[in-house]
Amino acid sequence: MLLSAVENHRQSPILSLPETSPAETMSLRARLLELLQESPRTQKELADLLKCNVRHVRRLAGRLKAEGLLRRSRQGRHVYYELALLVGETTDVQLELTERDVLALGVAGAAATSLLEGLPLGQNLRQLLQRLGTQLRPVYFAVQPEHLKPRFYFQAIARTRIDPHVFEAVLEALLHNCVLEIDYEHPHNGLDRGRRVNPLCLAIVGNAVQLTAWCHRRRRPTNFAMARIRAARVLEHETFARPDFDPEAYYTTDALGAVADEHYYTYRLWVSARVAHCFREREYFPGQVIEEEHPDGTLVVSYEGPGLEVMRAFVMSWGRDVQALEPPELVARIREELAALQAHYDQTRRTTSS
């Protein structure tokens, strides 16, 4: 059965420039937007890549900016253009949805509200689903998270308390490529005021919400727990050209976002029969290969990549069910950690007994 719904949708009117035909203009427009999907670019770079003069680029970009599709920023003497992430004015269009479409939309909404439970955006999403349900009156309850939760369970993993003012500042700097100044509370070193960073990605990793940003002090991407940012100030007049940053590669290769080693390793792990099914069912790191399957049910699994400390934490999290075989550096690090833990527990036992 088809259902009528209303969806917010941006219309992009056809543009024409006096110097080109409508077909050429649309081709130029599409190519310009395609180039900006890759990275922000200067007027000169766009003109060279599009094989036209800077005046053409300036006029076309001006119209796209007026539509809300582009943003313009200045870096020194250069003007950069990038795709806008937020939609401005909207108009209603008719959309037909099947019952299966509505179900998929409702389940996605329930999953997303659980995921965003600890963020201000979670409330925005709930309100949006309420409005959408009003438009989809015949199947109102099918898109409401409260109705679907007894049937589909999604664990809320982002219940961290985050200052809403901090969140809004981070969001603004992230979307507009502005430099951010934060006051960050270190677990051991106290409050670090005025830390300048270029926000790259807001991520939910494990049970934590974290901001990954280029740190002006460390000169590399660094992770900051959102719950520990005590204050954040957007430096509106200081923008940056967004670098190439692949969140999937960063958080997968680097697991929990720890900074990876510069070296690549071949990791070989022995896996007990008790947890072997986990490695058959799931790829924990890219390029996972089951090298050996033994009659007793144990496995030898291998990976290639950086992140020696990440792999150390991963192996130790499995306890006696996973053992590192290679490289020697990983085996040595695990032995050091185990020896330190043993010494710590021995000391604790002597202190409590005395």
C-alpha positions in Angstrom: 0.0 0.0 0.0 1.4 3.4 -0.9 1.3 6.2 1.7 1.6 9.9 1.0 4.1 11.8 3.1 5.7 15.2 3.1 9.5 15.5 3.1 11.6 18.5 3.3 13.6 18.7 0.1 15.8 21.4 -1.5 15.2 22.4 -5.0 18.1 23.5 -7.1 16.9 25.8 -9.9 18.7 25.6 -13.2 21.2 28.4 -13.5 22.4 30.1 -16.7 25.4 32.3 -17.2 25.5 34.8 -20.1 28.9 33.4 -21.2 27.7 29.8 -21.6 24.8 27.8 -22.8 22.3 26.3 -20.3 23.7 22.8 -21.0 27.3 24.0 -20.5 26.3 25.8 -17.3 24.7 22.8 -15.8 27.7 20.7 -16.7 29.9 23.3 -15.1 27.7 23.5 -12.0 27.7 19.7 -11.6 31.4 19.4 -12.0 32.0 22.2 -9.6 29.9 20.6 -6.9 31.6 17.2 -7.6 35.0 18.8 -7.1 34.0 20.3 -3.8 32.8 17.0 -2.6 36.4 15.9 -2.5 37.8 19.0 -0.6 37.5 22.8 -0.3 39.2 24.6 -3.2 40.2 28.1 -4.1 38.7 30.0 -7.1 42.0 29.5 -9.0 42.0 25.7 -8.4 38.4 25.4 -9.5 39.0 27.5 -12.6 42.0 25.4 -13.6 40.2 22.1 -13.0 37.0 23.3 -14.8 39.1 24.9 -17.6 37.4 28.2 -17.4 38.3 31.6 -16.1 38.1 32.8 -12.5 35.2 35.1 -13.3 33.0 32.2 -14.4 33.8 30.4 -11.1 33.1 33.4 -9.0 29.7 34.1 -10.6 28.6 30.4 -10.5 29.8 30.0 -6.9 28.1 33.2 -5.9 24.8 31.8 -7.1 25.3 28.4 -5.5 26.2 30.2 -2.2 22.9 32.2 -2.5 21.1 28.8 -2.7 22.8 27.7 0.5 24.8 25.0 -1.3 28.2 26.5 -0.8 30.2 28.3 1.9 32.9 30.8 1.4 35.9 31.4 3.7 39.2 33.2 3.5 42.7 31.8 4.3 45.2 34.5 4.1 45.1 35.9 0.5 43.0 32.9 -0.8 39.3 32.5 -0.9 38.1 28.9 -0.4 34.7 27.4 -1.4 33.3 24.2 0.2 29.9 22.4 0.3 27.5 23.6 2.9 26.4 20.9 5.3 23.2 22.4 6.4 20.1 23.0 4.3 18.5 26.4 4.4 15.1 27.2 2.9 13.0 24.2 2.1 9.9 23.4 0.1 7.4 20.6 0.3 7.2 17.9 -2.3 5.1 14.8 -2.5 6.7 11.5 -1.6 5.2 8.0 -1.8 6.2 5.4 0.8 5.4 1.7 1.0 4.7 0.1 4.3 8.2 -1.4 4.2 9.7 2.0 3.7 7.8 3.4 6.7 9.0 0.4 8.9 12.6 1.0 7.8 12.2 4.7 8.6 10.7 4.0 12.0 13.4 1.4 13.0 16.1 3.8 11.8 14.6 6.6 13.9 14.4 4.3 17.0 18.1 3.3 16.5 19.2 6.9 16.0 17.3 8.2 19.1 19.1 5.6 21.2 22.4 6.5 19.7 21.9 10.2 20.3 20.4 9.8 23.8 23.1 11.9 25.4 23.3 14.6 22.8 21.1 17.6 22.2 20.5 16.3 18.7 18.5 13.4 20.2 15.8 15.8 21.3 15.7 17.4 17.8 15.3 13.9 16.3 12.4 13.0 18.6 10.6 16.2 17.7 11.2 15.5 14.0 9.8 12.0 14.3 6.7 13.4 16.1 6.1 15.9 13.2 6.7 13.1 10.6 4.2 10.9 12.4 1.6 13.6 12.2 2.1 13.7 8.4 1.9 9.9 8.3 -1.4 9.6 10.3 -2.4 6.2 9.0 0.9 4.7 10.4 1.7 7.2 13.1 2.9 4.6 15.6 5.1 2.9 13.1 7.6 5.8 13.1 7.5 6.5 16.9 10.5 5.1 18.8 8.4 4.5 21.9 6.1 2.2 20.0 9.0 0.3 18.3 11.3 -0.1 21.3 9.5 -3.1 22.8 10.0 -4.8 19.4 13.5 -3.6 18.4 16.1 -3.0 21.1 19.0 -0.5 20.6 21.2 0.1 23.5 21.8 3.7 24.3 25.6 4.1 24.3 25.9 7.8 24.5 24.5 8.8 27.9 27.5 11.0 28.7 26.5 14.3 30.3 27.7 17.0 27.8 27.4 20.7 28.4 24.8 21.9 25.8 26.7 25.2 25.3 29.9 23.2 24.6 28.0 21.0 22.2 26.6 23.9 20.3 30.0 25.6 20.0 31.6 22.3 18.8 28.9 21.8 16.3 29.2 25.3 14.9 33.0 25.1 14.6 32.7 21.6 13.0 30.2 22.6 10.4 31.7 26.0 9.5 35.4 25.0 9.7 36.2 27.5 12.4 39.0 27.2 14.9 37.8 26.2 18.3 39.3 27.2 21.7 38.5 24.7 24.5 39.2 24.4 28.2 39.9 20.7 28.7 39.9 18.8 32.0 42.7 16.1 32.0 42.1 13.2 34.4 45.5 13.7 36.0 46.9 17.1 34.9 43.9 19.3 35.7 42.3 22.0 33.6 44.1 23.0 30.4 42.7 26.3 29.3 42.7 27.9 25.8 43.6 24.7 23.8 43.2 25.7 20.1 41.9 22.9 17.8 40.5 22.5 14.3 37.4 20.1 14.7 37.4 17.2 12.2 34.8 14.7 13.4 32.3 14.2 16.3 32.3 10.5 17.0 30.5 8.0 19.2 33.1 5.3 19.9 32.4 2.6 22.4 30.5 4.3 25.3 32.1 7.7 24.7 31.3 10.8 22.7 34.6 12.3 21.5 35.8 15.2 19.3 38.6 14.4 17.0 40.4 17.6 16.1 43.7 18.8 14.7 45.6 20.1 17.8 47.6 23.2 17.2 49.9 22.2 20.0 50.6 18.6 19.1 50.4 19.1 15.4 48.4 16.0 14.8 44.8 14.7 15.1 43.9 14.3 18.8 40.8 12.9 20.6 39.0 14.9 23.3 36.3 13.4 25.4 33.3 15.7 25.0 32.3 15.2 28.7 35.7 16.7 29.7 35.4 19.9 27.6 34.5 22.5 30.3 34.1 25.4 27.9 34.4 26.0 24.1 34.7 29.2 22.2 34.3 29.5 18.4 36.9 31.8 16.8 34.6 32.9 14.0 37.2 34.9 12.2 39.7 32.1 12.2 38.8 29.4 9.7 40.8 26.5 8.3 40.9 24.5 5.0 39.5 21.1 6.0 42.1 18.4 5.3 41.5 15.0 3.9 40.1 13.0 6.9 38.5 9.6 6.5 36.7 8.8 9.8 36.2 5.1 8.9 39.9 4.6 8.2 40.8 6.6 11.3 38.6 4.8 13.8 38.9 1.4 12.2 42.6 1.3 11.7 43.2 3.2 14.9 40.4 1.3 16.7 39.4 3.5 19.7 41.0 6.5 18.1 44.4 6.1 19.6 47.2 7.6 17.6 48.6 4.8 15.4 52.3 4.0 15.1 54.1 5.0 12.0 55.1 1.4 11.4 53.0 -1.4 9.9 53.0 -4.8 11.5 51.8 -8.3 10.7 49.8 -9.5 13.7 49.2 -13.2 14.3 46.9 -14.2 17.2 46.0 -17.6 18.6 42.3 -17.8 19.4 40.7 -20.4 21.8 37.9 -22.7 20.6 35.6 -21.0 23.2 35.6 -17.7 21.3 36.6 -18.9 17.8 33.0 -18.3 16.6 33.4 -14.6 17.3 36.2 -14.3 14.8 34.3 -16.3 12.2 31.3 -14.1 12.6 33.0 -10.7 12.8 35.9 -8.8 11.2 37.5 -6.9 14.1 40.0 -5.1 12.0 40.3 -4.6 8.2 41.9 -7.4 6.3 41.2 -10.0 9.0 42.3 -13.5 7.7 41.8 -16.8 9.4 45.2 -18.5 8.6 44.7 -21.8 10.4 41.8 -23.8 11.8 42.9 -26.6 14.1 41.1 -29.9 14.9 40.6 -28.7 18.5 38.7 -25.7 17.3 41.4 -23.1 17.9 42.3 -20.6 15.2 45.3 -18.5 14.1 44.1 -15.1 12.9 46.2 -12.4 11.2 46.0 -8.7 10.4 48.2 -6.1 8.9 48.3 -2.5 9.9 49.6 0.1 12.4 48.5 0.6 16.0 50.7 -1.6 18.2 49.1 -0.2 21.4 45.6 -0.7 20.0 46.3 -4.3 19.3 47.9 -4.8 22.7 44.6 -3.5 24.3 42.5 -5.6 22.0 44.4 -8.9 22.8 44.4 -8.2 26.6 40.7 -7.5 26.5 40.1 -11.2 25.6 42.0 -12.5 28.6 43.3 -16.1 28.2 41.2 -16.7 25.1 43.5 -14.7 22.7 47.3 -14.8 22.7 49.6 -12.7 20.6 52.1 -14.8 18.5 53.6 -12.0 16.4 55.2 -9.5 16.1 57.8 -9.8 18.9 57.2 -6.1 19.8 53.5 -6.9 20.6 54.4 -10.0 22.7 57.0 -8.0 24.6 54.5 -5.1 25.3 51.9 -7.6 26.7 54.4 -9.3 28.9 55.5 -5.9 30.3 51.9 -4.9 31.0 51.2 -8.2 32.7 54.3 -7.9 34.8 53.3 -4.4 35.9 49.8 -5.5 36.7 51.1 -8.4 38.8 53.5 -6.1 40.7 50.6 -3.7 41.3 48.3 -6.4 42.7 51.1 -7.8 44.9 51.8 -4.3 46.3 48.1 -3.7 46.9 47.8 -7.1 48.7 50.7 -6.3 51.0 49.4 -2.8 51.8 45.9 -4.1 52.7 47.2 -7.0 54.8 49.5 -4.8 56.8 
